[in-house]
């Protein structure tokens, strides 16, 4: 659900006669800079506002609190713009080298699909059915479905060109069963229609949110804080050269904007401290590498706190993990894409069709859960009083049970399981990265 930007209004009359513009989030005002180097800054401003508005729709935060003016970053961006051009050129060469030298079999081994048996059981494929894998990755789930039932058609969608390449190669082995599609969730409708798929005809849809092991284990992609690489994090890789990278974000946005991103998308309680450390570090030298950023975040904490945090397996996790998650979600617009993907899945599934959605953190799971319950993600009735006060909403009244039940009754889905499914102990031992996975499955009414 994409929020529309306000209509721009003149703002620079009587302020020095500046004559070029950039959007200020939350104001609908366009401010001026004559230097064309501000194009990237304007793009980041628009992206920042759009994602924060999207977060409001998914009940993450209130824009009135976090969407502050970030025009103070413009002065810094002009200084770092020249470095950005050089960095982008170097990055493009690295990406080209990666795709030219990558061994596809190695890529497949890097990614272990999560909860394969549960996914296949919930989708329950039958002969002659048509299904959509919205996050093909290395093809683990698609291959499992084909091993269960050979006479099915699977449309394999992924926004990552590396995954699309694997899907194309797998389709050579299954020419009648697999059709590869390259695009984001928000592009799925157009791609499906172009492939001859009309709304309301699919028997099953699988949506596996989050980041794949192929992306995490490839340093050149810039997702991992354990392996040094360019600070990129774009899932689309080089498909959209003008799309801001994580390096663009940490070098351009001001401290308050960075803190709100870390708090919103990483649920980082030390967001202000980390944002301050980032701003101080970049004033000395641009932040361009993953381990450079990880060191900056670690430097904001005492030495003993570096691995003080624990994951679900009680293993030490790096203090910068949530920062990397937040930047990745922001750069790739993941939460809005997830919601759009769910809407498209609903549109293309036939009555009785099955949806299986995998999530890996609370932000994703919250969106999926509310969607399947038929709760409008823009509704705020289920927030507590303190959250209402924080969001500055007036005339608050506590919702009654009937209102909540009425919203839930609008659901177009019936759950396949009574409870959310999580990985078994053996699966976690085999694939620790899937430890936080949650599987929700439902049948379209």
C-alpha positions as CSV (number, residue, x, y, z in Angstrom):
1,X,0.0,0.0,0.0
2,X,2.0,2.9,-1.3
3,X,1.3,6.4,0.2
4,X,1.1,9.3,-2.3
5,X,3.5,12.2,-1.9
6,X,1.9,15.6,-1.3
7,X,1.8,18.1,-4.1
8,X,4.9,20.2,-4.1
9,X,4.6,23.9,-3.3
10,X,7.0,26.7,-3.8
11,X,9.2,27.4,-0.7
12,X,12.2,29.3,-1.7
13,X,10.8,32.8,-2.4
14,X,12.6,35.3,-0.2
15,X,15.2,32.8,1.0
16,X,18.1,33.7,-1.1
17,X,16.6,33.0,-4.5
18,X,17.7,29.3,-4.8
19,X,16.3,27.6,-7.8
20,X,16.4,23.7,-7.7
21,X,14.4,21.5,-5.4
22,X,14.3,18.5,-3.1
23,X,11.4,17.0,-1.2
24,X,11.3,17.5,2.6
25,X,9.6,14.4,4.2
26,X,6.4,15.1,6.0
27,X,6.0,18.6,4.6
28,X,5.0,18.4,0.9
29,X,7.5,21.2,0.4
30,X,10.2,21.4,-2.2
31,X,13.4,23.1,-1.3
32,X,16.0,24.4,-3.8
33,X,19.6,23.6,-4.7
34,X,21.1,24.7,-8.0
35,X,23.6,21.8,-8.1
36,X,22.6,18.8,-10.0
37,X,24.5,16.6,-7.5
38,X,21.5,16.9,-5.3
39,X,19.5,14.5,-7.4
40,X,20.6,11.6,-5.3
41,X,19.7,13.4,-2.1
42,X,16.2,14.2,-3.5
43,X,15.7,10.5,-4.3
44,X,16.7,9.5,-0.8
45,X,14.4,12.0,0.7
46,X,11.5,10.6,-1.3
47,X,12.4,7.1,-0.5
48,X,12.7,7.9,3.2
49,X,9.3,9.5,3.3
50,X,7.6,6.7,1.3
51,X,9.0,4.0,3.5
52,X,8.1,5.7,6.7
53,X,4.6,6.3,5.5
54,X,4.5,2.6,4.6
55,X,5.6,1.8,8.1
56,X,2.6,3.8,9.4
57,X,0.3,1.7,7.3
58,X,1.9,-1.5,8.7
59,X,1.6,-0.1,12.3
60,X,5.4,0.2,12.8
61,X,5.7,3.9,13.6
62,X,3.9,7.2,13.3
63,X,5.3,9.5,10.6
64,X,4.4,12.5,12.8
65,X,7.0,11.5,15.2
66,X,9.8,10.1,13.0
67,X,9.5,11.8,9.6
68,X,11.6,14.9,10.3
69,X,13.3,17.2,7.8
70,X,16.5,15.7,6.6
71,X,17.6,18.6,4.4
72,X,20.6,19.2,6.7
73,X,22.2,16.2,5.0
74,X,22.5,18.1,1.7
75,X,25.7,19.9,2.6
76,X,27.4,16.6,3.4
77,X,26.1,14.9,0.3
78,X,27.6,17.5,-2.0
79,X,31.0,16.8,-0.5
80,X,30.6,13.1,-0.8
81,X,28.9,13.1,-4.2
82,X,32.1,12.7,-6.2
83,X,33.1,9.7,-4.1
84,X,29.7,8.2,-4.8
85,X,30.3,8.3,-8.6
86,X,33.6,6.5,-8.2
87,X,32.2,4.0,-5.7
88,X,29.3,3.2,-8.0
89,X,31.7,2.5,-10.9
90,X,33.9,0.3,-8.8
91,X,30.8,-1.5,-7.5
92,X,29.5,-2.2,-11.0
93,X,32.8,-3.8,-12.0
94,X,32.7,-6.0,-8.9
95,X,29.1,-7.1,-9.6
96,X,30.0,-7.9,-13.3
97,X,33.0,-9.9,-12.1
98,X,30.8,-11.7,-9.6
99,X,28.2,-12.8,-12.1
100,X,30.8,-13.8,-14.7
101,X,32.8,-16.0,-12.3
102,X,30.0,-17.4,-10.0
103,X,29.6,-21.1,-10.1
104,X,25.9,-21.8,-10.1
105,X,26.2,-25.1,-8.3
106,X,28.1,-23.4,-5.5
107,X,25.4,-20.8,-5.2
108,X,22.7,-23.5,-4.8
109,X,24.7,-25.1,-2.0
110,X,24.9,-21.8,-0.2
111,X,21.2,-21.7,0.3
112,X,19.3,-24.3,2.4
113,X,15.6,-23.9,2.1
114,X,13.6,-23.5,5.3
115,X,10.9,-25.9,6.5
116,X,10.7,-27.7,3.2
117,X,8.4,-30.5,4.4
118,X,6.0,-28.1,6.0
119,X,5.9,-25.9,2.9
120,X,5.1,-28.9,0.6
121,X,2.5,-30.3,3.0
122,X,0.7,-27.0,3.4
123,X,0.7,-26.3,-0.4
124,X,-0.4,-29.9,-1.0
125,X,0.4,-29.9,-4.7
126,X,-1.8,-32.0,-7.1
127,X,-1.4,-33.1,-10.7
128,X,-2.0,-30.3,-13.2
129,X,-2.0,-27.4,-10.7
130,X,-0.3,-24.1,-11.3
131,X,1.7,-22.4,-8.5
132,X,3.8,-19.3,-7.9
133,X,7.0,-19.3,-6.0
134,X,7.4,-15.6,-5.2
135,X,10.9,-15.9,-3.8
136,X,12.7,-18.6,-5.9
137,X,16.2,-18.1,-4.4
138,X,18.2,-21.2,-5.2
139,X,15.1,-23.2,-6.0
140,X,15.0,-25.4,-3.0
141,X,11.2,-25.2,-2.4
142,X,10.4,-25.4,-6.1
143,X,12.5,-28.5,-6.5
144,X,10.8,-30.1,-3.5
145,X,7.4,-29.4,-5.0
146,X,8.5,-30.9,-8.4
147,X,9.8,-34.0,-6.6
148,X,6.4,-34.4,-4.9
149,X,4.4,-33.9,-8.1
150,X,6.0,-33.7,-11.5
151,X,3.0,-32.6,-13.5
152,X,2.6,-29.1,-12.2
153,X,3.5,-25.6,-13.5
154,X,5.6,-23.3,-11.2
155,X,6.1,-19.7,-12.0
156,X,9.5,-18.9,-10.3
157,X,9.7,-15.2,-9.4
158,X,12.7,-13.5,-7.8
159,X,14.0,-9.9,-7.8
160,X,17.7,-11.1,-7.6
161,X,19.3,-11.5,-11.1
162,X,21.5,-14.3,-9.6
163,X,18.4,-16.3,-8.5
164,X,16.7,-15.6,-11.8
165,X,19.7,-17.1,-13.6
166,X,19.4,-20.2,-11.5
167,X,15.7,-20.4,-12.3
168,X,16.4,-20.1,-16.0
169,X,18.9,-23.0,-15.8
170,X,16.5,-25.1,-13.8
171,X,13.8,-24.5,-16.3
172,X,16.0,-26.1,-18.9
173,X,15.7,-29.3,-17.0
174,X,12.0,-28.8,-16.4
175,X,10.9,-26.9,-19.6
176,X,7.2,-27.5,-19.1
177,X,7.1,-27.1,-15.4
178,X,9.1,-24.0,-14.6
179,X,8.8,-20.5,-16.0
180,X,11.3,-18.0,-14.6
181,X,10.2,-14.4,-13.9
182,X,12.5,-11.5,-12.9
183,X,11.0,-8.8,-10.7
184,X,9.9,-7.6,-7.3
185,X,6.7,-8.5,-5.6
186,X,5.2,-5.2,-6.8
187,X,6.0,-6.2,-10.4
188,X,4.5,-9.7,-10.1
189,X,1.1,-8.9,-11.4
190,X,2.4,-7.5,-14.7
191,X,4.9,-10.4,-15.1
192,X,2.2,-13.0,-14.5
193,X,-0.2,-11.4,-16.9
194,X,2.6,-11.2,-19.5
195,X,3.1,-15.0,-18.9
196,X,-0.5,-15.7,-19.6
197,X,-1.6,-16.0,-16.0
198,X,-5.0,-14.4,-15.3
199,X,-6.2,-13.4,-11.8
200,X,-8.0,-16.1,-9.8
201,X,-6.4,-19.2,-11.5
202,X,-3.4,-20.2,-9.3
203,X,-3.7,-23.1,-7.0
204,X,-0.9,-22.2,-4.6
205,X,1.5,-19.3,-3.7
206,X,4.7,-19.5,-1.7
207,X,6.2,-16.3,-0.2
208,X,9.5,-16.7,1.6
209,X,10.3,-13.2,2.9
210,X,13.7,-11.9,3.9
211,X,17.3,-12.4,2.7
212,X,18.7,-15.6,1.2
213,X,21.9,-17.3,2.2
214,X,23.2,-16.7,-1.3
215,X,23.1,-13.0,-0.7
216,X,24.5,-13.2,2.8
217,X,27.4,-15.4,1.8
218,X,28.5,-13.4,-1.2
219,X,30.7,-10.5,0.2
220,X,30.3,-8.5,-3.0
221,X,26.6,-8.1,-2.3
222,X,27.2,-6.2,0.9
223,X,24.7,-8.0,3.2
224,X,27.0,-9.7,5.6
225,X,28.8,-7.9,8.5
226,X,31.1,-11.0,8.9
227,X,32.7,-10.7,5.4
228,X,34.0,-7.4,4.0
229,X,32.5,-6.1,0.9
230,X,31.0,-3.0,-0.7
231,X,28.2,-1.6,1.4
232,X,25.4,-2.3,-1.1
233,X,22.6,-4.5,0.2
234,X,20.4,-4.1,-2.9
235,X,18.5,-7.3,-3.6
236,X,18.0,-6.3,-7.2
237,X,21.8,-6.0,-7.6
238,X,22.7,-3.8,-10.5
239,X,19.2,-3.8,-12.2
240,X,18.5,-0.3,-11.0
241,X,21.7,1.6,-11.0
242,X,20.0,4.8,-9.6
243,X,18.6,2.9,-6.6
244,X,20.4,4.1,-3.4
245,X,22.7,1.6,-1.7
246,X,23.2,1.2,2.0
247,X,26.3,3.3,1.7
248,X,24.3,6.1,0.1
249,X,21.9,6.0,3.0
250,X,24.5,6.1,5.8
251,X,26.4,8.9,4.1
252,X,23.5,11.1,3.1
253,X,20.7,11.0,5.8
254,X,21.1,13.1,8.9
255,X,21.4,11.6,12.4
256,X,17.7,11.8,13.3
257,X,16.6,10.1,10.0
258,X,19.2,7.3,10.5
259,X,18.1,6.8,14.1
260,X,14.4,6.4,13.1
261,X,15.4,3.8,10.4
262,X,17.4,1.8,12.9
263,X,14.6,1.9,15.5
264,X,11.8,1.2,13.0
265,X,13.3,-1.6,10.8
266,X,15.9,-3.0,13.2
267,X,14.0,-2.5,16.4
268,X,17.3,-1.2,17.8
269,X,17.0,0.3,21.2
270,X,20.3,2.1,20.9
271,X,19.4,3.7,17.6
272,X,20.4,7.2,18.7
273,X,23.8,6.1,19.9
274,X,24.6,4.2,16.7
275,X,23.3,7.0,14.4
276,X,25.5,9.4,16.3
277,X,28.6,7.2,15.8
278,X,27.8,6.8,12.1
279,X,27.5,10.6,11.6
280,X,30.8,11.2,13.5
281,X,32.7,8.6,11.5
282,X,31.5,9.7,8.1
283,X,32.6,13.3,8.8
284,X,36.1,11.9,8.7
285,X,35.8,9.5,5.8
286,X,32.9,8.1,3.7
287,X,31.5,4.8,4.9
288,X,31.8,2.4,1.9
289,X,32.5,-1.1,3.3
290,X,30.5,-3.6,5.4
291,X,33.1,-4.3,8.0
292,X,33.8,-0.6,8.2
293,X,30.2,0.0,9.2
294,X,30.3,-3.0,11.6
295,X,33.4,-1.5,13.3
296,X,31.7,1.9,13.6
297,X,28.7,0.4,15.3
298,X,30.8,-1.7,17.6
299,X,32.8,1.4,18.6
300,X,29.7,2.9,20.0
301,X,29.6,0.3,22.7
302,X,32.0,-0.9,25.4
303,X,34.3,-3.7,24.3
304,X,32.5,-6.2,26.5
305,X,29.2,-5.6,24.7
306,X,30.4,-6.5,21.2
307,X,28.9,-10.0,21.4
308,X,26.7,-9.6,24.5
309,X,23.5,-10.1,22.6
310,X,22.2,-13.7,22.1
311,X,20.2,-15.2,19.3
312,X,17.4,-17.8,19.7
313,X,20.0,-20.5,20.0
314,X,21.7,-18.5,22.8
315,X,24.7,-17.9,20.5
316,X,26.5,-14.6,20.7
317,X,25.5,-12.2,17.9
318,X,27.3,-9.1,16.7
319,X,26.0,-5.8,18.1
320,X,25.7,-4.4,14.5
321,X,23.3,-7.2,13.4
322,X,20.1,-5.1,13.9
323,X,21.7,-2.1,12.1
324,X,22.4,-4.3,9.1
325,X,18.8,-5.6,9.1
326,X,17.4,-2.1,9.3
327,X,19.4,-0.8,6.4
328,X,18.6,-3.8,4.3
329,X,14.9,-3.5,4.9
330,X,15.0,0.2,4.2
331,X,17.1,0.0,1.0
332,X,14.9,-2.8,-0.5
333,X,11.5,-1.4,0.7
334,X,10.9,-4.8,2.1
335,X,7.8,-4.2,4.2
336,X,5.8,-2.4,1.6
337,X,6.9,-5.1,-1.0
338,X,5.7,-7.8,1.4
339,X,2.3,-6.3,1.8
340,X,1.9,-5.7,-2.0
341,X,3.1,-9.3,-2.6
342,X,0.4,-10.6,-0.2
343,X,-2.3,-8.6,-2.0
344,X,-1.1,-10.0,-5.4
345,X,-1.1,-13.5,-4.1
346,X,-4.7,-13.1,-2.9
347,X,-5.7,-11.6,-6.3
348,X,-4.2,-14.5,-8.4
349,X,-5.2,-17.4,-6.2
350,X,-8.5,-19.2,-7.0
351,X,-11.0,-19.9,-4.3
352,X,-9.6,-22.8,-2.4
353,X,-6.1,-21.9,-3.4
354,X,-3.4,-22.1,-0.8
355,X,-1.0,-19.4,0.5
356,X,2.1,-20.3,2.5
357,X,4.1,-17.3,3.9
358,X,7.5,-17.6,5.7
359,X,8.8,-14.7,7.8
360,X,12.0,-14.3,9.8
361,X,11.4,-11.4,12.1
362,X,8.5,-9.8,14.0
363,X,7.9,-6.9,11.5
364,X,7.3,-9.4,8.6
365,X,5.2,-11.8,10.7
366,X,3.0,-9.0,12.0
367,X,2.1,-7.9,8.5
368,X,1.4,-11.5,7.4
369,X,-0.7,-12.3,10.5
370,X,-2.8,-9.2,10.2
371,X,-3.3,-9.7,6.5
372,X,-4.6,-13.2,6.9
373,X,-6.9,-12.1,9.7
374,X,-8.4,-9.5,7.5
375,X,-7.2,-6.6,9.6
376,X,-6.5,-3.4,7.6
377,X,-2.8,-2.7,8.2
378,X,-3.6,1.0,8.4
379,X,-6.0,0.5,11.4
380,X,-4.7,1.5,14.8
381,X,-7.4,0.2,17.1
382,X,-5.3,-2.7,18.4
383,X,-2.6,-0.3,19.7
384,X,-2.5,0.4,23.4
385,X,-3.1,3.7,25.0
386,X,0.6,4.5,25.4
387,X,1.2,4.0,21.7
388,X,-1.8,6.2,20.9
389,X,-0.3,9.0,23.0
390,X,3.1,8.5,21.4
391,X,1.5,8.9,18.0
392,X,-0.2,12.1,19.1
393,X,-3.7,11.0,18.2
394,X,-6.5,12.9,19.9
395,X,-9.9,11.8,21.0
396,X,-8.7,8.2,21.6
397,X,-11.3,5.7,22.7
398,X,-10.5,2.1,23.7
399,X,-11.9,-0.3,21.1
400,X,-14.4,-2.9,22.2
401,X,-14.3,-6.6,21.5
402,X,-17.1,-6.3,18.8
403,X,-15.0,-3.9,16.8
404,X,-12.0,-6.2,16.9
405,X,-14.1,-9.2,16.0
406,X,-15.8,-7.4,13.2
407,X,-12.4,-6.6,11.6
408,X,-11.3,-10.2,12.0
409,X,-14.6,-11.4,10.4
410,X,-13.6,-9.6,7.2
411,X,-10.9,-12.2,6.5
412,X,-10.9,-13.8,3.1
413,X,-8.8,-16.7,4.5
414,X,-9.2,-19.8,6.7
415,X,-6.0,-21.0,8.4
416,X,-4.7,-24.5,7.6
417,X,-3.1,-24.8,11.1
418,X,-4.4,-23.5,14.4
419,X,-0.9,-22.2,15.3
420,X,2.0,-20.8,13.5
421,X,4.6,-23.4,12.6
422,X,8.3,-23.0,13.5
423,X,11.3,-25.1,12.6
424,X,12.0,-28.4,14.3
425,X,15.1,-28.9,16.4
426,X,16.7,-31.0,13.7
427,X,16.0,-28.4,11.0
428,X,17.6,-25.7,13.2
429,X,20.7,-27.8,13.7
430,X,21.0,-28.3,9.9
431,X,20.2,-24.7,9.0
432,X,20.7,-22.4,12.0
433,X,19.8,-19.3,9.9
434,X,16.2,-20.6,9.7
435,X,15.9,-20.7,13.5
436,X,13.6,-17.6,13.6
437,X,11.3,-18.7,10.7
438,X,7.5,-18.7,11.2
439,X,5.2,-20.3,8.7
440,X,1.6,-19.2,8.3
441,X,-0.6,-21.0,5.8
442,X,-4.2,-20.3,4.8
443,X,-6.8,-21.2,2.2
444,X,-8.5,-18.5,0.2
445,X,-12.3,-18.5,0.7
